Amino acid sequence: MKTLSDMHEGITGEITGVVNEGRHKHGHKRGLNHNGEARLREMGFYEGQQITVLQNKGNGPLVVKFQDTRMVLGRGLAMKILIRNNQS
C-alpha cells in the first residue's frame, strides 16, 4: 500500500484510509489521531474516493485533484493518506 506522497504525477488512485496511530522510538505519537481523521473528512477526503496527483516534485507540497477540486496538501499530511494505485 502506498501513501499519497509516494504517487507520481498523473497517477490516479483510491483512498483506502489513513496511517494508524503509533509511536516512534522517542515515544512521540505519529500518524493521525481522531482529530486528524476528522480534519481530512472536513477537507473532503473519504475512503473509496478517487484522487489524482497533478504535481509531486519529490519534496514540498503536492497538488491533487478530487471531486472536481484542486487542492495543495503538505507532504506530511500526504504521507498519512493511504492509496491503492489504479494504474499499473
N, C-alpha and C positions, 0 to 999 in steps of 0.2 A: 504494500500500500504506500503510495506517495503522499507527500504534502503538497499543497498548492504552490509553495515556493520552489518545489522540485520540477514543476512543469515548464516546458519550453513554450516560447511564443507561438501562437496559432493553434495550440492544442486545446481540445475541449474535454472536460471530464465531469464526473458526477460527484457531488459532495456526499461523503459517506459518514462523516462525523467530525469530531474534534479530538485532539490529543487528550488522553485521560490525565487526571491529576496524578502527580508523583512527586518524588523528592530526589534531588541530586546529592552528591557526596557531602555538600556543606549543610544539608538539612533544609535548604530553602525549597519552597514549592516551585514546581514547574508545571507547564500545561495551563489549562484553563479551569477555573473554578466555576461554580454555578453562575455567578455574575458574568463571567466571560462568555459563557454559552448564551446567556440571555442577551448580552450585547450583540453577539453575532446574529441572533434571530431578529433583533430590532433593526439591524442593518439590512436584513433581507436574506441572510444565508440559512438555508434549510437543507436537511438531508434529502437526497434524491434530486436536488436541483442541478441543472447543467450550468457549467461555468467555463468560460473561455479565457485563456491568458492572452492579452493583447500585447503586453510588454513585460519582459523579465530580463533585465540586464545582468543578473547574477549577484548583484548587491543593490541595496536601496529598495525602494518600494516597487510593487507590481501594479500594473493596470490590468483590470479584469472586466469582463462583460458577463452579466447575467440579467435575466428578466428585462431585456432592452435597456439596461442601465450600465454605464461605465463607472467604475469606482477605483480609486487608488487605495491600496492596502499596504501598510507597513510590512516589512519582511517578517518581523517577529510574529505578527498575527497570522500571516500567510503560512508560516511554518506549523501552525497549530490546526489548520484545516486539512482534514484527510480527504484524498481524492482517488477515485477509481478512473483511470485513464480510459477514454472511449476509443482512442485511436492507437493502433499498434505502431 
